[in-house]
Structures are given as C-alpha cells and as structure tokens.
Amino acid sequence: MKLTKGDVAGSDLVAGLAKVIRSWEPGDLANELKYRDSLLAYLREAIPSDCSVEKEYRYAGTTTDLFVRWSGLLLKGEAFIEVKRNLDKKATLDRLVGQIEALQPGKRRILVVLVGKTDDALLGRFKEKYKYYFDAQFEHHLAIIVKQTPVPNVG
C-alpha cells in the first residue's frame, strides 16, 4: 500500500500513516528491533520519495523508534512512531507511558504500534489515559495500531 500526498491532504497524517501500518504484515519476528526495522523498510517504500523515515530519532531527551517527516501538497508535518513488542506487563506499560509523555502527545503526532502479545487490560489502561488525544477535536494526535491478536486478560 502506498500513501500519497492526496491521501494525507484529504485526511490527516496520523490517519494516513495508521492506514498504511495496518496493511503491514511483519510476520512473527524475534525481537522489537526486527519489527522496527521491518516497519522502517515498509514505510520507506510506502511514502513519497521527498518525505523521509528515520530510525532511532532523538527528541526531547528520549529516542523514538521511527520518525516521519512529511512534505505534502497542503501539509508539512512530522509523526513519531513507537513500536512496542509484548505489552503484557505493567512495567512495559509504564515504560511506554514514559516514552509517550516525553514526546508530549498534545503537541506531537504519535503512533504506537503494538506487536506480539497485547494484554487487553493494559491496552485498556493506555487508551483510557490518552483518550483525549484520540478525539477529532484534538486533531487525532495519537493512534494505536495492534498488529497481533490481543491476549485475553485472565483473572
């Protein structure tokens, strides 16, 4: 799937990137870095050549997995992408929240891509904490893409 400048001009950078990422089929990879690199290659093929995707992008004292710089017809923008494998422990959720907070979701466009095991309860906590940023009134500054079947919460 390709993301065109017309797609983004007609909707939103986060929505466009989320649509492309939902079509990404990485398979079962060994670790988070392999997922990140697979998504990096996929996005570089999917976006126009005058836009860019960087990995390990340093920003405000944190490092995000991927950074997209968009140069469009009507919109120039940027989006931060955080890939998280196996959101199945509270400590993993806490690290993810810390990373998102450092990126300032009210000021930055952020996509969180969950791969591997995803605990429904932890995903629910994350969505509840950031529900305001998913709202159209806030220009969809945050999106979550779950690439694997969530693990049901037991107990």
N, C-alpha and C positions, 0 to 999 in steps of 0.2 A: 504494500500500500504506500502511496506517495501522498505527502502533504503539500498542497500548493499554496501559493500566496493568496489566491482567491478563496480557498477554504478558510484561511485564518482571517482574511478581511471580512468575510461573511459571518464569522462567529467569534472566535476568541483563541488566543494562542494556547492556553491550557486545555481547552476543549479539543482543539485540533491535535495537539500532542497526545492527549489521552486516547483519542480515537486511533491514532497510529500505534500507540503502545499496546492497546487492546488486541491489535491484529498480530503482534509479535508473538512467535511461538518458539521459545528458547529450548524446550525440552527439559529434561532433568539434568542439571549441571552440578558439578562437585562443590562449588562454593559461591559466595556472594560476588567475588571479583570476576568469576567467569560469567555470571549473569550480567554484571555491569558491562563487561567488555562485549558481550553478545548484543546488549541493548545499544551500546555505543555504535557498533558496526551497523546495526539495523537502522538507527536514526540517521546516521550519515548517508545511508542510501535513500532514506525516505524524504529528506528535506531538500529544498533547493540548494544549489551549489554556492550561492552567495550568503547563505546562512551557515552557522557553524555549531558543532557539538564538541565540547571539551570534557575530558575526564579529570577527576581529582582537582576540581576548581576550588581555590582558596577564597573564602569570603568571610569577613567579619569574625575572624578567629576560629572558623570552622572550615571543614573541607566537605564539599558536596560531591556525590558520585559523578554526576553529569551536569553540565551547564549548556543551555541552548541560547545562542544569540540569534535573534530573528530580524531579518531585514525585509520587510514586506512592502506591498503597494501603499497601504494606508497606515501600517503599524510597524514600528520598530519596537522590539521588546526582548525580554530575556525570561528564562524559566530555569529553575533549579530542579534537578531530579535526584531523589534519594531512593536507592534500591535497598530493600531490607529482605534478607532471607530468614525464614523461620521466625515469624513473630509469634512465638509460643511461650515466652517467659516474660514476667513483669520487668525484669532487668532490661530485656531487649526493647520493650515498650518505653521504658524510662530513657534509654539512650536515644531512641527515635524522637521522642518528645524534646529532648535537649537539642538535638540537631535542628529540628523544625523551629524551635524557639530562637536559636541563634540566627536563623535565616529571616526572622521577622515576617511571619505569614501575612500580616496586614499590609506589608509594603512590598513583598516579593511574590512572584508566582511560583508555586511549588507543586511538584507531582511526586507522590510517594508510590513506589512500585513494590508491592509485596509478592515475593515468590517463595516457594516451598510451603511449609506448614504455616497456616494462619489460624490462630485461636480466635473464635468468634467473640468471646468476651473481651479480649484485649483489643481487637479491632473495634468493637463497640465503644470501649472507653476512649480510644483515639478519636473516633468520629464524634463522640459527644463533646470532647474537649475542644475540637476545632470546628464544630457545626456552623458557627457564624461565617467562617471563611468559605464554605461550600455554597453559600447563598448568592443568588444572582445580583442582589443589591450590592454585594461586595466584589462584583466582577469575577467571581469564581477564582479566587486566588489560590485555592488548594484543591487538588484532586487526588483520589486514591484509586489505584488500579490493582486488583488482586488477580494474579495470574495462575494461581493454583486453587483447587477446591479447598475451602476452609475446613479445618479440623473442628468437629463439633466439641463444644465445651462439655466436659464430663464432670459431674459433681456439682 
